[in-house]
Amino acid sequence: MKTGKKNSSNILDLNRSLQQKETEIELLQQTFTDIGSELDIEKIFQIVSERALSLINAETLLIPILDANCETYTYRGGAGKNATEIIGESLPIEFGVCGWVWKHKRPWWQGMLNELSDEEKNRWEHEVGNMILVPLQGKKHFLGGIAGLNKNDSAGFDKKDLNLLQMFASIVSIAIENAMAVKNMEDSHALNENYRFKLEHLNKQLIESSKELEYLSLFDSVTALPNRSLFYDRLSREIVKAESDGNTIGILLIDIDNFKDINDTLGHDLGDSLLNKIARRFYGEVKHNETLARLGGDEFIIFLPGHNQKQAARRAEKFINNLKDTFTIEQNTIVVNASIGVAVYPEHGKNIGNLLSHVDFAMYEAKKSSIKICVYEPDHDNLAQGQLAMVADLRKALDQKQFELYYQPIISTKSKKIVSAEALGRWYSKDRGNVPPGIFIRVLEQNGLIDEYTYWAITTALAQAKVWKSRYGIKCIAVNLSPQTLMHPDFKKKIDRIIKNKGDGELLTFEITENLFLSEFDRLAKVLDHICSLGVELSIDDYGTGYSSLSRLRRLPVSELKIDQTFINEMVENKDDQAVVHSTIELAHNLGLTVVAEGVENKSALDLLTKLGCDSIQGFLISRPLPVTKFNTFIEAQ
């Protein structure tokens, strides 16, 4: 029981860390999008100030820019407390931290105090207080800086804030230099071919920055190994290949023992250095067709194509042996041990969810017993045995058609009339009662039953859509499409049997998730094009909670974005959520997409969404999901 609680806690901590990282990447990506084609220098300063303020959670954010005489600097942008009073003020370059940063070409933060003489330390500690300032470095010269004053949570700015702000500055400095160049050219009325060439070159640098952001979303910043998202994508493709070839895949989950003690002793910076060194040793054992990734914290994972239990266990021994030699970090000699769980496809699971759950169980068994390496044993896993009963019940539910579709209406913000509905699965079991969709859908996916369920849902929704189209004029019904079903080799053939003509297809919308963008892009694009050729529209569900590549989004035949309810719930009171919703609506409309807001529960949210230009909404304010008979009554009452 304690192991399960610890496992759950680890997963929650990891999810929070991943969500925070995704939020930071999304903010950087959105900033790049907003300023990438913007040439109005004042607008750029405004956007950069507001985004940087949010990124490092500062009380005040200022942008000092070096003047042409290189003797003074002027605060050209700012956000937060007292910023409007400071913007426009000019000071001599030797005054304040900006001059120090310009002189040394280094960022200023509290950690710099330890590198100064006692005399300088006393002066700067008294003069600047809780402040961070990173340089804005142009292609050829120093532009100025981005300064944060006072952390909102009363703590000082830390190394993470410094790294985030430096990355942010490296991205926006190109756009600032670009806009400043345009401003100078407009002032001198000398816009010529030479300047155009320079601007094109700067735009290429912006494109490179976008590539860097995409890299950060797929690779771990500490070890440079693939992260969880990229590992899942590669393993899912390897499973499809192994299923076709009748092959096996070994999976090793490696947990560094007592790493928290190491972190507490050395500090997180040296702890990260140790993780990097461990990753380098592990990587030396990896072959070209294998993928080693860092899941987060002190956990590494690797899949081994063509390995059975014995072969995978032997490879695990090599990884253990790789840690026998001690590590040296800044004159500290460190002994590292690890525990490894082993699972094998298809013996221990036929999908990612089952395999990772079982290899995680095996790793904790290894940790408990101190045997270092443990292969998953189903007989020892009580949770898995309980799940077998659930799988049997679900198989019976599919055979006996126990599932039912409920429908939640979607209304137009302009006409306030029902334009479509979303189909949502429900399952009442005589033994289990009403089973939440989040539980039975996950079990269906983990046990290879989701395809049958999805095709049943599409067929049922299409039949209902035909009735409502003729009777009430409802345009279509949206059905959630499982990524496993969509990317299955037989998907095109099976969907053609259900949707026999374009008239039927126009009665359906398929909702897909952002995580699909991480799949094999060319294959995904072909499948989506085939869906659209049948007349079916595509919608991105829960937009904002995953990773979306904007360059790919433009190339896919998507017609709708659904903003996740996590941004809608507190949008009226939370200005940050409101900004996300507003920018998402503008982005979607600029790409020719319509927008649906999910989870609308009060009239104030509806009024604000209408003001922001959202096309349609769904949520408890309109109606909870309803069975067919109650939905008919609801429509007629409307």
N, C-alpha and C positions, 0 to 999 in steps of 0.2 A: 504493500500500500504506500509505504514511504517513497519507494522508487517511482511509483506512478505519479505521486504528487510532485516529486522533484522533476520528473520528466515533463509534466504539464507546466510547471513553473519555468523550466528552461525554454520550452516552446513558446510560452507567453512572452518571456523576455526577448527571445529571438524575433518573434513577430513584431514586438514593439520597435526593436532596433531596425528591422527591415522596413517597417512602415515609416519610421523617421527618416531613414535613408532615401526611401522612395519619395517622400515629401520634399526633401532637400533637392533631389535630382529633378523632380517636377518643377520646383521653383526656378532652378537654374535653366532648365529647358524652356520654361515659359518666358523667362527674361530674355533668353536668346531669341525666341520667336518675336517678342514684342519690339526689340530694338534692332533686330537683324536688318530690316529695310527702312528703319526710321532715320531721317537725316536732320530732324529738328533737334538741335543740341539741348534746348531747354526741356523738351519732352523726355529726352534720354536721361538727363540728370534727375528728373522727377521719378521716372520708372526705376532707375538704378537705386536712388535713395530709399524709396519705399520697400523694394525687394530686399536690399541689404539690411535694412532695419529689422525686417521680419526674419531674415536668415540667421542673424546672430542674437536676436532678442534684445536689442539695445534700446535704451531710453531715448537717445538722440543719435541721429546719423547725419554726418556732414561730408561734403565733397569739396576739399580745397584744390584749386587748379592753379598751376604756376602761370603767371602772366608772361606776356611776350618779352618783357624786359629782363626776365629771370632774376629780378630783385624783389618782387613781391608776389604774393599769391592771394587769390580771391575765392571766397566760399560761393561756388556756383550752384550748388544743390544741397538739399537737406530734407530731413523728415523727422518727426517726433517732437519732443519737448523743446520749446524755444528756438526751433530751427528757423522759423520765418524771421526772427529778429536778427539772426546771424547771417543769413544768405545776403550776398552783396557786399559784405565787409571785406576789406583788403588789409593785409598785414605784411611787414617786411619778412623776407624769407628766413632771416636768422631768428625770427621770433617763433617760439613754440616748437612742437614736435614735428611739424611738417618740414621745417628746415633740417632737423636731424635726419629724417627719413630721406630727404633729397640728397643730403651730403653722403650718407652711408649706403644709400640704395638698398635699405633693409627695412622690414616692417617693424613697427613699435608695438610692444605689448608688455604686460607686467613681467613676463619671463626675461625680458632684456635687462632688467635691473641687476640680475645676478652676473651679467657680463661687464658691468661698468665699475669704475673706480668708486671708492667710498664717497669722494667729493661729488662726482657726477650722480651717483645713486641718490644721495640726499637731495640734490637739486631737482632731479627729474621725478622722484617719488613724491615730493611736495608739490611740484608744478603740474603734473598731469593726472594724478589720481587713477581712477578706474577708466582706462582708455585703451583703445586699440586702433592702430592706423597702418594700413598696408599701402604700398606704392601703386600708383597707376602708371605702368611703364609702357610707353608707346614703342613703335618699331625702332625709332632712332633716338628718342629722348624721353626724359621724365615728364609726365603730364601733371602729376599731383598725387592725390591719395583718396582713400575712403576711410573715414574715421568714425568709430563707434564710441559713444560716451555712456558709461554707466549701464551695467547689465540689469535687466528688469527683475531678475530673480535674486538681486542683491549679491550674488556671487561675482567674482571677477571673470573677465574673459579668459578662456582656457585655450589649450593647444588646438582643440577641435574648432573653436571659433576662428582661430588664426588660419588654419588650413582651409576652412570653408570660404573665408573672406578673401584669401589669396587666390583661390580658384575662381571665385566670382570676379575678382578684379582682373584676372588674366583674360577672362571672357569679355567683359564689358569694355576694357581699355581699347580694344580694337574698334568697337562701335563708337566710342567717344572720340577717338582720334579721327575716325572716318568723318563723323559729323562736324568736328572742329575744322577739318580740312575743307569740307564743303562750305562751312560758314565763312572761312577766310577767302575761299574762291569767290563766293557771292559778293563779299565785301569789296574785293578788288576787281570784280567784273572780268575775271581772266580765266573763265572755265574753258579749257582747251583739251586737246586730245591727250596731252601728257598727263593732265590731272585725271582724266577718265581712266587711263591705264592704271594709275595708282589706286583709284577706287576699286577697280576690278580685282587688283591684287589683294586689297584689304578684304574684299568680300570672300575671296578664296580662303583667307585666314579665318574668317567667320565660319565658313563651311568646315574647316578643320576643327574649330572649337566645338561644332555640333557633333563631329565624329568622336571627339574626346568625351563629350557628355554621354554618348551612346555606349562608349567603352566602359565608363564608370557605372552604368546601369547593369552591366553584364559581368564585370570582374571585381574581385575583392580588392579594395584599396591598400590593405595591409600586406597581402601576400602576392598580389597580381594573379592569383588563381581564379578560375571561373567561380562565380557566386552561385547561390541556390537556384536562381532563375535559369541561368545558362545550363547548369547541371541537369535540371529537370528536363529542359528542352532536348539536350543531347541524349539523355537516358530514354526519353519517350521514343525518339527516333530509333535508338538501338534496339528497343523492345519490339518495335514493328519489324525491324530487319530480322531479329532473332526468331520471331514468330513465323516469318516467311521461310527462313532457312532451317528451322527446327534446331536452333542453337541454344546454348545456355549463356547466362551472364552472371558473374560473381560480383557481389557488392560488399565493400568493406567500409564500416563506419568507425573512424578512429577518434577516440576521446583522450586528450592529454590529461593524465592524472594530476590532481592537486594544483591545477594551473592558477586557481584563485590565490593560493598561498604565494605562488611566484609573483603574480601581479601585485599583491599587497606588499610584498617585500621590495621588489624592484621599482614599482610604479608602472603605470600603463604604457608609457612610451618605450621603456626597455622590454616590457612584456610583449609589445607589438614587434619589436626587433627580434625577440626570441621566436615568435610565431613565424616570422619571415624566414629565419634560418631553418626552422623545422620544415617549413613548406619546401625550401630548396632541397633539403635532403630527401624528402618524400618524392619530389618531382624527379629525382635521379633514378627512381625505381619504375617510373611510368613509361609505358610503350606508346607508340604513335597512335594506336587505335583505342587507347584508354583515356579516361578523363578523371583528373584529380581536382577536387573543388574544396573550398572552405565554406561550410554551412553557416559559420558565424561562431563567435566565442572561441572555444578551444576544440572545436570539432571539424574534422576533415572527412571527406567521403570520396570513394573512387569506385568506378565500375570497370569490370574486367571481362570483355567479350570472350566467349568460348571457354570459360572456366567453370568446372563443376565444384562440388564441395571441397574435395581434397586439394584441388589446384588452388582454389581461393584461400583456403587455410594456409597452404604453403606460402602464398604471396603475403599473407598477413604476417607470417613469421619474419619475412624479409623487412617489412616496415618496422616491426618491433626491434629487430637487430640494428636497423639504421639509427636507433636512438641510443645505442650502447655507449658510443663516444660522447663525452660531455660537451656542453656548449659553453662558449666564453662570451659574455656580454659586459663590456666595459670593466674588465678585470674581475668580473664575477664568474666563477665556475659553477655551472648549473647541470644537475643530473635530471634528465627527463625520462619519464615512463609513460606508457599509454595502455589503454584497453581497447580491444577491437571486436566489434560484432560482425558476423558473416551471414549473409543471406544469398540465395541463388535463385535466379529466374529460370524456369517457371515453377520450380519445386516449392518455393516459399512465397509465391505470389506472381500474378500475371499482369500487374499494373504497378505504377509508381507508388500509389498510396499504401498498398499492402506491403510491398517490398521494403519501403522506408520504415514503416511501423515495425516490421519484424526484425530488421537489422538493428533498429534502435533498441528493441527488447533484448536482442542477443548481446548488444554492447553493455547494457546495464547488468545482464547476467554475468558477463565477464568481469565487470567492476566489482560486483558483490562477492564473487567467489575468488577474486584475485588470481584467476588462471590466465589473464591477459588476452586470450583469444577464445571466443565462444561462437559456435555455429548455431543458428536458430533451430530450436526444437519445438514443434507445435504442441507436443504433449505437456510442455511446461508453461504454456501461455494460456492462462485461464480466460483472458480477454478474447483471444482468438477463438476459443471454443464457444464462448457466448455469441461471437459474431457468426459462427457457422449456423447456429440456430436461426439467427436473423436472416441469413442468406437463404436458408431453406424456406422460411416464411415468405420472403420476397419472390422466390421462384414460384411458389404456390399462388401468390397474389397476381403475378403476371399470367399464369395459366388460367386462373379463375376470374380474371378481369375485375379485380377488387379495387383497382385504382380509379380515381375520378378526377376530372378537370374542373377547377373553379376558375372564374373569370373576373378580373378586376378592370373596371371601365377606365378608359383614357379619354379626357375631354380636351377640347380646343380652348386655349386661354382667351381667344377672341370671341367665338360664338357661344362658349360654355356648353356645347353639345358634345355628346359621345361620338368620337370619330373611330375608335378602335378599342380593343381589349387585350389584356395579357392573360394567357392560359397558364395556370399554376396547378401542379399536381398535388393531390391529397390522397392519403392512405389511412383507412380505418381498419385496424386488425382486431378480430374478436378477442384475441389473447393479450394484445399490447395496447389496445385503444387507438386514439389518434396519434400516429407517429409523425413527428415534425419532418417536413421535406428535407431540411438540412441533414437529417440523419439518414433517411432511406435513400436519398439521391447519392450521398457519399458511398454508402454500402453497395448500391447498384454499380457505381463507377469502379469501385475497388474489386468487384467480382465479375466483371465482364457482362453485366446484365443491362447496362445503360443503353446500348443500341436498341434492344427490343423495346424498352420503355419509351425511348425517344421517338421511334417510328410509330408506336401506338399513340403518343401524344400528338404528333403531327397529323396523323390520319383522323383522330377524333376532333381536333381543332378545325381541320379543313371542312369536315362534314357540318360542324356547327356554324362555321363562317358562311357557308352557302345559305343556311337557313336565315341567319341574321341579315345577310346582305339583301335578300329578297324581301324580308319582312320589315326590317327597320332601317336599312340603308347603311349599316355599319361597314366601314371600308375593309377592315382586315382584323385578324387575330395574330398576336405575337406569341411565338413559341421559343423557349430557351433551347439552344442547340448545344449539346455536350461537345467539348473539344475532341474527346475520344471518338465520338460518332462522326463528327465532321471530317477528321483526318484519317478515318478508316478507308482502306483501299476500295471497299465495296460501296462506299457512300453514294457515289453518283448513280450507280445501277439501281440501288434500292430506292433512292428518292425519286427517280424517274418512274418507278412503279406506282408511287403515291400521287405525284403531281403529273397528271397526264396531259395538261395543256396550259397555255399561258394564262387563260382565264382563271383556272384554279390557283395558279401560283400567285396571282395578284391579290388573292384573299389572305395571304400569309406574309408575316414578317418573321425572319429568324433572328433571334438575339444571340450574339456571340460575345465573348469576353476579350479584354485587352491582351490577356496573356497569350492569345493565339498569335499575336504579332511576333512572338519569339520563335514561332514554328518555322519550318522550312518555307521561305517566303514564296518562291516560285510555285511550289506545289499548292500552297494555301491560296494564292491568287487564282490559279486555274480552277480550284474547287469553288471559290466564291463567284467567279465569272460564270460557272455552270449554273449555280443557284440563281443568279440574276437572269440568265437566259430563259429560265422557267417562269419569270415574272415575279419571283419572290424578292422582297426588299430585305436589306440587311441593316441591323441596328447593333451598335456597340453598347452592351449592357454594363451597368456599374462603372461608367466612365469616371476616371480620376482615382480609382483604387489600385490600378495596376500600372504597367509601363507601356506607354504608347509612343512609337516612333512616328513623329509627324510626317517625315518623308514617306514612310510606308502608308500612313493613313491616307495621304493624297492619292496614292496609287491603287488603293483598294476600292471596289465598287460599293462602299458603304453609303447609306442615305440618311442615317439617323444616329444621334448620340443620346444615351440615357444617362443623365447625371445622377450619380449615386446618392442615396438618401442621407449619407453621413454628412454631405455638404449642405443639404437642404434643411436638416433638422434644426440647426441653430443659426441659419442664415440671416434671419431678421436681426438678431442681437449681435452676431459675430461678423464683424466687418471683413475679417480674413476669408471666411467661408463665402461671404457675399462677393468678394473680389474674385474668388476662384470661379463661382457660378457665372458672374458677369463675363469674365474673360473666356470661359468655355463656350458660352452662348455666342459671343462675337467670333471666336475661332471657328465654331461649327458653321455659322452663317457665311463666313468668308470662304469656307470650303464647299459651300452649297449644300450643307446638311441641315436637317431639322433637329430640334432639341425637345426631349421629353424629360421632365423633372419627376423623379420618383420620391415617394415618402412625404408628400405634401399633406400636412395634418391640420393646418389652420388657415384662416382667410388672409391674415397678414402676409403669410408666405406666398399665397396665391397672388395677392395684389402686387407684391414685389417682383415675383417672377413675370407677371404680365408686363410690368413697367420695364423690366430688363429685356423683354422681347422673346421670352421662352415660348415655344409654339404650342406645347400641350403638357398636361400634368396627369399624374395618377397618385392615389394615396387615400388614407382614411378620411380625409376631408370630403372626398367624393363618395367613396364606398370601399368597404373591405372586399376581398375576393368572395364571389358568390357562386353557388351552384346554378345550373342552367335555369331552373324554374324561378328562382329568386332574381336572377339577372333579368329574365323576361319581365318580371313584375317591376323591377327598378327602371327598365327602359320605358315601359308603358307609363309609369308615374312621371317620368321626365317629360 
